[in-house]
Amino acid sequence: MDTKKICYPAITNRMNDLRIPKAKVADYLDISTSSLDNKLKGRTEFKLTEVVKLSKWWKTPMDELAKGAKEIS
């Protein structure tokens, strides 16, 4: 059974807008940079708790971070 892979371009865009390096985001989420890369590219799914943490840190509504999310194959 295949699982859906979803990428979240708004998370990448917001991170870039704020000029926050991937390493700092990964450290904040307590994950490796390669794990963060996998989540940003849709290879693995973000946990809800991770999106909540980013939303609070960046003072950005969660629905904004989910905007443009799309399933990839």
Secondary structure as GFF3:
##gff-version 3
##sequence-region A 1 73
A	DSSP	beta_strand	5	7	.	.	.	ID=ss1
A	DSSP	alpha_helix	9	17	.	.	.	ID=ss2
A	DSSP	alpha_helix	22	29	.	.	.	ID=ss3
A	DSSP	alpha_helix	33	40	.	.	.	ID=ss4
A	DSSP	alpha_helix	48	58	.	.	.	ID=ss5
A	DSSP	alpha_helix	62	66	.	.	.	ID=ss6
A	DSSP	beta_strand	70	72	.	.	.	ID=ss7
###
